[in-house]
Amino acid sequence: MLKKLHAGQLILGTGALVLVFIFILLYTFMQKDLSLVTKDYYEKELVYDRTQEAMHRVIPLDSLFNIKLADGIVELIIPSEINQGLSSCTVQFYYPANELFDKWFQISPTVSNVYSLDKPVSPQACILKIYLHSGDKDYYKEMKI
């Protein structure tokens, strides 16, 4: 003879299934290594802190940076205060939409504070990231093109 299930038995059975499902999920998640911190986290944090300091150093000279675009050439104007002691300058054309278009340029310091660069051919907008080392200080500036 077939017994009827009572509502209490259905609730207990459903609860038991839910608990089994939760324990299965917990077990599978504990088997995977989900590290939220990279192995070289400390080094990356130091680089990030130096970049933030370099960005704050540029703020008083912000209005003296300038870019001129003409016929695929980008003229970068650096403040003369930075250019006088400039020992290294790296410029990156950063394309957020497609990293294949990213280009890096190493610029040799000159007496003039105007530097000409060939703009990579891309229909997308880019960000010009400028890394400067002048004297014993680093400077960092981002400009949208």
Secondary structure as GFF3:
##gff-version 3
##sequence-region A 1 145
A	DSSP	alpha_helix	7	31	.	.	.	ID=ss1
A	DSSP	alpha_helix	41	58	.	.	.	ID=ss2
A	DSSP	three_ten_helix	59	64	.	.	.	ID=ss3
A	DSSP	beta_strand	66	70	.	.	.	ID=ss4
A	DSSP	beta_strand	73	77	.	.	.	ID=ss5
A	DSSP	alpha_helix	80	84	.	.	.	ID=ss6
A	DSSP	beta_strand	86	94	.	.	.	ID=ss7
A	DSSP	three_ten_helix	99	101	.	.	.	ID=ss8
A	DSSP	beta_strand	103	107	.	.	.	ID=ss9
A	DSSP	beta_strand	114	118	.	.	.	ID=ss10
A	DSSP	beta_strand	127	134	.	.	.	ID=ss11
A	DSSP	beta_strand	137	144	.	.	.	ID=ss12
###
